[in-house]
Amino acid sequence: KQHKPKNTCVNEEAVPNKVNREFNERNSREVVVSDLTYVRVANTWHYICLLLDLSNREIIGYSAGAHKDALLVKQAFNRIDGPLSAIEIFHTDRGSEVRQEVA
């Protein structure tokens, strides 16, 4: 069964493309990329957030849960071993989700 996301106009502000599809020969934590995806578990949609270091394609943070929200992303960042300040560029496709803030 396919998930049908809502079409809303969010995250349309122009942002410079610093990664420019140059994925190889990166230093550790130079570029971290992320994505949210969904899986069907027991007839219910669940969501997975992955954080990937482009230098070695290692998953450095992840979380899964029943809700696609800012807390899911925060939990993935909390799993990263080491300081977040070591990440030089954080890249995401920005999706179509509405912005949420988590304290």
Number of C-alpha atoms within 10 A of each C-alpha: 6 8 10 6 8 8 8 9 9 12 14 9 6 6 7 7 8 11 12 7 7 9 12 10 9 13 12 16 20 14 20 22 18 19 16 20 12 18 16 13 10 7 8 9 15 16 18 19 22 19 25 20 21 20 16 14 14 12 15 17 21 22 19 19 15 15 13 18 18 15 16 20 22 17 16 19 18 14 13 14 9 10 8 11 8 11 14 13 14 16 16 12 10 14 11 14 16 12 10 8 8 8 5
